Amino acid sequence: MLEKLGQIASLMKNLPKMQEEMGKLQARIAQIAVDGDAGGGMVKTKVNGHMEIVACVISDELMKMNDKELLEDLVRAAVNQAIQKAKQAVAEETAKMASGFGLPGGMQLPS
């Protein structure tokens, strides 16, 4: 029990540094941009570290197919792929910051 109290006291002592690092982490997350694609590149998407879609490009070839269901499936697949990559990139950045403070790597940031 005393060991856990010592760990908490150590974290509290490092609070200003942790807050500074969290600000830096948020800045790094804002710089993340990952791509997703589907249909052999007929749909390309870009998602940032805040899980926002910042670009979606649909090829002329796909538009000429006039296949609404295929278009919907490919857009969904490309977006989901990009989101998964963005989540992984955010998790990696978070783990780097957390390990510097001896925190567990699976720590989740508040949204």
BAMI-341596 format. One line per field, with one value per residue: residue number from 1; residue in three letters; x, y, z of N, C-alpha, C in turn. Coordinates in Angstrom, 3 decimals. Layout:
BEGIN
k	(NUM,...)
r	(ALA,...)
n_px	(X,...)
n_py	(Y,...)
n_pz	(Z,...)
ca_px	(X,...)
ca_py	(Y,...)
ca_pz	(Z,...)
c_px	(X,...)
c_py	(Y,...)
c_pz	(Z,...)
END
This chain:
BEGIN
k	(1,2,3,4,5,6,7,8,9,10,11,12,13,14,15,16,17,18,19,20,21,22,23,24,25,26,27,28,29,30,31,32,33,34,35,36,37,38,39,40,41,42,43,44,45,46,47,48,49,50,51,52,53,54,55,56,57,58,59,60,61,62,63,64,65,66,67,68,69,70,71,72,73,74,75,76,77,78,79,80,81,82,83,84,85,86,87,88,89,90,91,92,93,94,95,96,97,98,99,100,101,102,103,104,105,106,107,108,109,110,111)
r	(MET,LEU,GLU,LYS,LEU,GLY,GLN,ILE,ALA,SER,LEU,MET,LYS,ASN,LEU,PRO,LYS,MET,GLN,GLU,GLU,MET,GLY,LYS,LEU,GLN,ALA,ARG,ILE,ALA,GLN,ILE,ALA,VAL,ASP,GLY,ASP,ALA,GLY,GLY,GLY,MET,VAL,LYS,THR,LYS,VAL,ASN,GLY,HIS,MET,GLU,ILE,VAL,ALA,CYS,VAL,ILE,SER,ASP,GLU,LEU,MET,LYS,MET,ASN,ASP,LYS,GLU,LEU,LEU,GLU,ASP,LEU,VAL,ARG,ALA,ALA,VAL,ASN,GLN,ALA,ILE,GLN,LYS,ALA,LYS,GLN,ALA,VAL,ALA,GLU,GLU,THR,ALA,LYS,MET,ALA,SER,GLY,PHE,GLY,LEU,PRO,GLY,GLY,MET,GLN,LEU,PRO,SER)
n_px	(0.829,1.916,3.794,2.296,1.232,3.554,4.145,1.993,2.491,4.873,3.984,2.307,4.176,5.413,3.484,3.308,5.229,4.118,1.761,2.803,3.988,1.682,0.480,2.348,2.026,-0.611,-0.191,1.467,-0.305,-2.156,-0.719,-0.685,-1.394,-2.952,-3.339,-5.944,-7.138,-9.173,-10.494,-8.402,-7.240,-9.197,-10.769,-9.621,-8.666,-7.995,-7.159,-6.980,-5.153,-7.142,-9.197,-10.669,-12.013,-10.111,-9.733,-11.150,-11.017,-12.386,-12.116,-12.402,-12.989,-14.380,-16.633,-17.799,-18.762,-21.214,-22.307,-23.822,-23.891,-21.376,-19.692,-20.385,-19.523,-16.747,-15.946,-16.570,-14.817,-12.284,-12.257,-12.527,-10.140,-8.230,-8.927,-8.307,-5.525,-4.902,-5.732,-3.873,-1.488,-1.898,-2.061,0.564,2.032,0.990,1.816,4.583,4.856,3.713,5.413,7.661,7.045,6.757,4.278,1.542,1.474,-0.988,-2.615,-5.422,-6.336,-8.359,-11.219)
n_py	(-1.192,1.257,1.519,2.042,4.520,6.003,5.932,7.390,9.849,10.489,10.786,12.996,14.932,15.185,16.382,19.068,18.742,16.569,17.728,19.543,17.768,16.485,18.532,18.758,16.239,16.407,18.258,16.763,14.736,16.203,16.616,14.216,12.397,10.117,7.712,5.981,3.445,1.948,-0.509,-0.877,1.621,3.244,4.671,7.017,8.058,10.438,10.743,12.559,12.880,13.430,11.927,12.870,13.109,14.315,14.333,12.971,11.127,10.208,8.136,8.950,6.788,5.042,6.604,6.623,4.075,4.057,2.741,2.679,1.170,-0.131,2.098,3.160,1.026,0.993,3.560,3.419,1.318,2.451,4.674,3.417,1.956,4.029,5.253,3.206,3.122,5.698,5.551,3.693,5.117,7.251,5.808,4.850,7.236,8.095,6.007,6.381,8.822,8.132,6.113,7.511,8.508,6.336,5.196,2.929,1.495,1.217,3.344,5.492,8.472,11.244,12.143)
n_pz	(0.000,0.835,-1.111,-3.409,-2.703,-2.710,-5.438,-6.445,-5.211,-6.466,-9.104,-8.753,-8.101,-10.502,-12.022,-13.286,-15.344,-16.670,-17.614,-19.417,-21.235,-22.125,-23.557,-25.623,-26.713,-27.663,-29.685,-31.387,-32.078,-33.502,-35.796,-37.088,-39.993,-41.957,-44.603,-46.335,-48.519,-51.091,-53.339,-55.151,-55.157,-56.161,-54.437,-52.185,-48.997,-46.377,-43.012,-39.976,-36.823,-35.010,-35.755,-37.887,-41.120,-43.639,-46.313,-49.264,-52.064,-55.089,-57.819,-61.325,-62.905,-61.178,-60.682,-63.197,-63.350,-62.190,-59.945,-57.142,-54.707,-54.734,-54.652,-52.111,-50.467,-51.001,-50.170,-47.449,-46.703,-47.267,-45.543,-43.030,-42.988,-42.930,-40.496,-38.672,-39.008,-38.100,-35.423,-34.498,-34.850,-33.061,-30.679,-30.535,-30.245,-27.793,-26.126,-26.212,-24.837,-22.373,-21.452,-20.796,-18.350,-16.828,-16.942,-17.708,-20.993,-22.338,-21.860,-22.116,-23.731,-22.717,-24.648)
ca_px	(0.000,2.794,4.463,1.359,1.173,4.799,4.003,1.051,3.200,5.838,3.216,1.844,5.340,5.707,2.281,3.562,5.943,3.151,0.854,3.573,4.114,0.354,0.323,3.187,1.376,-1.759,0.346,1.919,-1.504,-2.745,0.091,-0.845,-2.248,-2.761,-4.142,-6.628,-7.620,-9.952,-10.773,-7.190,-6.955,-10.300,-11.175,-8.515,-9.081,-6.978,-7.731,-5.977,-5.063,-8.377,-10.160,-11.485,-11.698,-9.665,-9.774,-11.756,-10.900,-13.029,-11.614,-13.375,-13.358,-15.420,-17.852,-18.396,-19.410,-22.605,-22.689,-23.932,-23.515,-19.928,-19.115,-20.581,-18.651,-15.349,-15.726,-16.566,-13.589,-11.133,-12.333,-12.228,-8.708,-7.508,-9.202,-7.514,-4.128,-4.803,-5.804,-2.588,-0.484,-2.172,-1.677,2.024,2.476,0.584,2.681,5.901,4.764,3.424,6.574,8.589,6.631,6.569,2.857,1.264,1.372,-2.344,-3.361,-6.303,-6.503,-9.757,-11.556)
ca_py	(0.000,2.419,1.621,2.707,5.926,6.600,6.113,8.502,11.072,10.759,11.308,14.337,15.802,15.371,16.888,20.147,18.171,15.744,18.627,20.053,16.670,16.263,19.567,18.359,15.066,16.884,18.882,15.681,14.064,17.088,16.526,12.891,12.298,8.797,7.441,4.706,3.318,0.745,-0.706,-0.665,3.051,4.017,5.589,7.328,8.959,10.879,10.998,13.133,12.281,13.677,11.029,13.639,12.867,15.584,14.232,11.777,11.252,9.107,8.164,9.123,5.439,4.548,7.396,6.203,2.767,4.305,1.677,3.338,0.257,-0.310,3.360,3.217,0.023,1.395,4.728,2.909,0.547,3.368,5.472,2.547,1.654,5.221,5.441,2.220,3.584,6.883,5.086,3.059,6.181,7.963,4.904,4.816,8.508,8.090,5.063,7.015,9.813,7.452,5.351,8.468,8.754,5.055,4.844,1.805,1.868,1.165,4.484,6.157,9.910,11.685,12.731)
ca_pz	(0.000,0.887,-2.421,-4.315,-2.299,-3.199,-6.889,-6.644,-4.828,-7.534,-10.241,-8.413,-8.168,-11.926,-12.694,-14.264,-16.501,-17.383,-18.332,-20.551,-22.191,-22.720,-24.577,-26.762,-27.315,-28.437,-30.900,-32.282,-32.578,-34.521,-37.019,-37.704,-41.186,-42.543,-45.792,-46.535,-49.891,-51.386,-54.761,-55.937,-55.228,-56.743,-53.378,-51.281,-47.927,-45.430,-41.692,-39.080,-35.498,-34.268,-36.403,-38.828,-42.526,-44.207,-47.769,-49.855,-53.516,-55.813,-59.193,-62.415,-63.345,-60.274,-60.897,-64.465,-63.165,-61.795,-59.025,-55.839,-53.625,-54.777,-54.180,-50.661,-49.848,-51.117,-49.307,-46.074,-46.496,-47.254,-44.316,-41.897,-43.016,-42.478,-39.070,-37.937,-39.038,-37.246,-34.034,-34.192,-34.744,-31.811,-29.589,-30.482,-29.669,-26.392,-25.426,-26.075,-23.779,-21.106,-20.988,-20.212,-16.971,-16.163,-16.950,-18.607,-22.404,-22.846,-21.329,-23.068,-23.519,-22.788,-25.960)
c_px	(0.872,3.518,3.575,1.232,2.415,4.744,3.078,1.731,4.204,5.138,2.761,2.994,5.664,4.542,2.559,4.265,4.981,2.194,1.540,3.684,2.778,0.076,1.123,2.570,0.201,-1.298,0.810,0.724,-2.153,-1.991,-0.055,-1.783,-1.938,-3.735,-4.799,-7.054,-8.369,-10.184,-9.556,-6.880,-8.060,-10.902,-9.981,-9.022,-7.877,-7.690,-6.627,-6.026,-6.264,-9.532,-11.146,-11.047,-11.334,-9.624,-10.437,-11.752,-11.480,-12.611,-12.753,-13.880,-14.488,-16.721,-18.571,-19.122,-20.869,-23.145,-22.661,-23.466,-22.011,-19.233,-19.213,-19.635,-17.190,-15.029,-15.642,-15.257,-12.362,-11.108,-11.973,-10.745,-7.898,-7.714,-8.386,-6.044,-3.936,-4.847,-4.478,-1.506,-0.661,-1.749,-0.160,2.579,2.167,1.499,4.075,5.888,4.578,4.648,7.621,8.278,6.405,5.116,2.637,1.032,-0.040,-3.222,-4.194,-6.408,-7.980,-10.021,-11.993)
c_py	(1.255,2.621,2.367,4.194,6.666,6.863,7.294,9.826,11.472,11.347,12.736,15.344,16.139,15.989,18.038,19.632,17.328,16.620,19.205,18.985,16.365,17.303,19.236,17.174,15.497,17.538,17.817,14.952,14.897,17.000,15.184,12.997,10.953,8.588,6.072,4.642,2.011,0.674,-0.461,0.804,3.875,4.991,5.755,8.321,9.329,11.252,11.572,12.452,12.517,12.878,11.784,13.281,14.209,15.540,12.919,11.988,10.000,9.226,8.359,7.769,4.878,5.306,6.977,4.872,2.906,3.210,2.236,2.432,0.029,0.933,3.452,2.247,0.459,2.613,4.271,2.164,1.461,4.198,4.612,2.190,2.839,5.464,4.456,2.634,4.784,6.481,4.467,4.120,6.967,7.103,4.851,6.100,8.563,7.173,5.649,7.998,9.127,6.726,6.269,8.788,7.459,4.638,3.672,2.288,1.903,2.305,5.152,7.632,10.263,12.342,14.156)
c_pz	(0.000,-0.438,-3.418,-3.983,-2.772,-4.691,-7.190,-6.308,-5.902,-8.758,-9.976,-8.510,-9.630,-12.700,-13.661,-15.528,-17.331,-18.192,-19.560,-21.644,-22.876,-23.799,-25.824,-27.496,-28.177,-29.741,-31.890,-32.888,-33.678,-35.843,-37.744,-38.897,-41.838,-43.688,-45.707,-47.981,-50.047,-52.888,-55.630,-56.137,-55.863,-55.731,-52.448,-50.244,-47.079,-44.137,-40.816,-37.711,-34.613,-34.861,-37.288,-40.244,-43.132,-45.726,-48.164,-51.367,-54.162,-57.272,-60.196,-62.887,-62.484,-60.478,-62.176,-64.358,-62.763,-60.865,-57.604,-54.700,-53.574,-54.240,-52.654,-49.946,-49.877,-50.249,-47.854,-45.781,-46.400,-45.981,-43.104,-41.831,-42.485,-40.983,-38.239,-37.888,-38.120,-35.774,-33.612,-33.986,-33.442,-30.621,-29.430,-29.856,-28.174,-25.577,-25.217,-24.904,-22.427,-20.575,-20.360,-18.762,-16.202,-16.068,-17.888,-20.029,-22.945,-22.386,-22.429,-22.714,-23.510,-24.127,-25.826)
END
